[in-house]
Each structure stands twice: as C-alpha cells, then as structure tokens.
C-alpha cells in the first residue's frame, strides 16, 4: 500500500502536486507513471498491426497555423487505414505514452459492451448486484447503462468530492489523512444527493464504479481485461498503462495512458466496423449501439446541452462516446486538457489528438478543434 506523498518541487519539474497545471502538464502527461501508481496493459509482442504512411500535404496547410495555439502534443490522422498526417511536440513521439484523461471512458465503454456481448455483465442490472458494498448508498439502484450514459443523477457535496479526489490517488495526500480506496469511497455514500430522472449529468466517478463492477464480474484486473479484449487483438505497438488507487483499484474514468498511434488504432478498428484482418474484435452491435442509441433529448435537456449548441445541435452521449448525429455521423472521445479521438466511419477518417491545454477546458481551443476536424473531413472527402 502506498500513498502519493508530496515530494520536494523543483523548478519546472512535474510532480503529484502540479502535474495537471500548466506548464508542468506539458511533460507530466507523458510521464504519469513517474508519480502515480500504474498497472501495465500488455500488448502482443509478436503482433503489430501496420499503418502505412501516405502523407497528405493538404492537411499540413489546414493544421500548421493552429497546432501551437491548441497546445498540441501530438496528432495522427488516418484515412482509409493509412497515416495521412502526424505531428509531435513537447517531447512527444510515436512511442511516447500520454494520458487520455476522460477519453478513457470511451475505451472502458467499449470494454463494457464487449463484456455484455460475451455474457460477463448485464448492462440493465443494478451496480449493487455486482458490488454489494454499495447497497444502502446513492448508487444502489443505478444500472450499469445509467453509469455508462451519465444518467445516474448523483451529485457530490464538497466533502464527498474532496474524499473522492483523494481516493483516486491523483492528488497529494495530506500527512495523517485516512485515505480511502475507491471501493470504500463508494461504500460510504449513504447521504449523497440524487436527482430523479436527471437527463444527463457528467459525474466522472460513475466510470470508476463501473470499473469496479467489471473487475468483480470478470474476476480479472482492468489492465488484464484491456490487454486481453483490446490491446493484444488490435495489434497495439506498445504497452499501455492505467493508473490505480492506493489498493490498486483502477482509475477507469481517466487513467488510461497510451501512444497516439495506438489510440488511433482504436479509432481505425471502430471505423472498420470492429474488424481487423477479417477478425471481429468489437461486435458490430456494440458500435451500432453507440452510434444509434444515445438519447438526443437527454443531451438537449442535460447539463451541457446549451453549451454545445455552437458546435452541434444534434448531439448524444452513449457508453462514454459523444456522437454528432449530423450526417455523416461522427463519434468522438474527449478528455480534459484537449484529448480527442474523432471517427467518421462513413468516410473512414480517424483523428487522434493529444494536448496539454493551460486549462482543463479551453473553450476557444475546443471550438477550434471541431472547426479544424470539419475542414479535414471535407478535404479528405473531396
């Protein structure tokens, strides 16, 4: 058992006290395992899915003026399964792991769908069926699908949020603090607020609870599940890793760290309908569920509906994925500080991007990112 104790902070050196603050995040986001406990997600050392390089000079002219403005760490664009463009900055390279932040949810959402298809879990079941320790808490009668779609209505007060933050193992632990693990945190939520029929409310902790359910239902650790069901089958080029709490429960909401190329490989697998080399890795039903079964009204009436109108008025959220339902549809993963994976299945376009924004949410950079994605799609469709 270990805690993230605050180390002496040297000038321009990232540590547990500052790793999400700019400019420390520029280096910290690709060195997370130096100050947070992690578990390795193994690749298959005997198999790497190759991505042919076919540079497209038009993309360079679209992106180059804006890459620095968006604090871009790396970006890879695939068209029809080939690398049309790649860019690296801030010490990032093809082989550099980078934290996905909340884009992790999209990866875990895929895993949840795959596990249901194999009979390991029932997404319509209450989480308490798998984690009896949460009986009597605000999460007792929340289904796994509600966790996936941010439909739980759960709201933490200030004290609960601070306790959760400590339990994630992402912040310095004050001397003498009784740090809970994630399971104990969820078991403690006897008096948290819950809004009935809340349409959409983004609560990151929902996916940490989902990760506990997945581990309990399968009898395996999340890093092993990710390796078995996704990382080895997709031919990932490098090992990935996942941050864990004080007792090695997984940070399933934001702790996945991978290279930009392997992140793009996930997108290409989805663009290909879940297949690689004629083998069905992700059931097509899982992908179609994400693309077609998000609740448009829940998004419109939910926490972020109005805020997203300048980007799209046809949004939905399903299993950790955002879907822009304007044709041709686009689904995307999103994490704070500018992590993205955009997928246009109809035109076989995948855009993976890592960034280290100065703020968790940079609305100017967010809007610019979506504008540039639109321009890139139009260019590649021409």
QUITA-V673737 format. One record per helix or strand of 3 or more residues. SS is the DSSP state (H for helix, E for strand). FROM is the first residue (numbers start at 1). TO is the last residue. If there is no record, write none. Layout:
BEGIN
ss->SS from->FROM to->TO
ss->SS from->FROM to->TO
END
This chain:
BEGIN
ss->H from->25 to->28
ss->H from->32 to->34
ss->E from->38 to->41
ss->H from->57 to->63
ss->E from->72 to->79
ss->E from->82 to->88
ss->H from->101 to->117
ss->H from->127 to->130
ss->H from->132 to->134
ss->H from->144 to->148
ss->H from->158 to->167
ss->H from->182 to->187
ss->H from->205 to->218
ss->H from->222 to->231
ss->E from->240 to->244
ss->E from->256 to->258
ss->H from->260 to->271
ss->H from->284 to->292
ss->H from->296 to->301
ss->E from->315 to->318
ss->E from->321 to->324
ss->E from->330 to->335
ss->E from->339 to->344
ss->E from->349 to->355
ss->H from->363 to->381
END
